[in-house]
């Protein structure tokens, strides 16, 4: 059996009692960081009974067949990542697929999730949401990804690294508007937990104003687009494209962004920009 075991995102006390039992009884424990696993086991007061192997982004592809063979041989493997649920922006997906293909049972020990915790405390609508993981690092790719989401009406949840938080918030504000409501959640469940709420531009300024920079684990929650029935004249579209180009975007990227912002067909924006 393959067991996906959620680990605490901050407070060790949030760990499930089943997590400790699984670590003690598993034949193999596959961990994103074996040192953090050992610290977790010590904090929980349990002894890992089986073999410990590393399973992280750098060796995931190579190690998956090895672990799949152990599963097929009847061994039980517990998979843990540094925090939260395996497979959610963490290693695990490949091994789950391999286990299913080998007709091996897959189950989970549920527990803390930064996605759901941030969503719950954000103050934004939670009836419908989507998880988008990390935004691309390169500016052009990030802008295209945000443009594709410009008309997304569900609340969106993102992970982000502390040193890119301000940059991502400014990019979101440029594509989605300064006043789009959002929340930046950092160090969830930890001693210095903080949730900053406001418009995207306001939150970008908040991030810029942190004396030592934004610190800790960061989850960004952004409200979905509000549908507005509006028709744009060709001249308006042309001016919008020109403004985006003046901000440094290529004409192609500017057209894509304006199409996403306005909900107009890309062809109509293209025709307006070239008229």
GINOR-V290192 format. One line per field, one symbol per residue. phi: phi as a letter, one per 40 degrees, with the letter a starting at -180 (. if undefined). A space follows every 10 residues. Layout:
phi = ???
//
This chain:
phi = .bbcbcbdca cccccccccc ccccbccbbc bcbccccccc ccccgbbccb cbbcabdcbd cccddccccc ccchcbbbbb bcagcdgcfa didccccccc ccgbcbbabc adaccccccc ccgbdbcaab bbgccdccdc cccccccccc bccccbbbca cdcbcccccc cccccbhccd caabbbfdgc dbdabbbicc cccccdcccc dbgcbgcbbb bbcccccbca bbcdcccccc ccccccchcc cccccccccc ccgccdcccc ccccc
//
